[in-house]
Amino acid sequence: MTPAHKPGLVLMDIMMPGKDGYSACHEINSDPETKSAPVVMVSDIGHKLNERLSAQVGADGYVTKPFSVEGLLEVVSRYVPNSP
């Protein structure tokens, strides 16, 4: 993967078809090509257990849906330098 194609941030739902976000986050963090990308889990489940599980698999942040554009931009700005 070239530097231009490496993700600067991954926003990922926990519930996805085929593979859950926990497994995908673990894979992202286990791959030398992508492990430097911050991962923020997105879910409509606001339970602290889900936040802890996300952190245990290597997620850097957790956002509960629904969220505002301003709230999402705040989260993105924490992990992506020079973002709005």
HELIX and SHEET records of a PDB file:
HELIX    1   1 PRO A    3  HIS A    5  5                                   3    
HELIX    2   2 GLY A   21  SER A   30  1                                  10    
HELIX    3   3 LYS A   48  GLN A   56  1                                   9    
HELIX    4   4 VAL A   69  TYR A   79  1                                  11    
SHEET    1   A 3 VAL A  10  ASP A  13  0                                        
SHEET    2   A 3 VAL A  39  SER A  43  1                                        
SHEET    3   A 3 GLY A  61  THR A  64  1                                        
END                                                                             
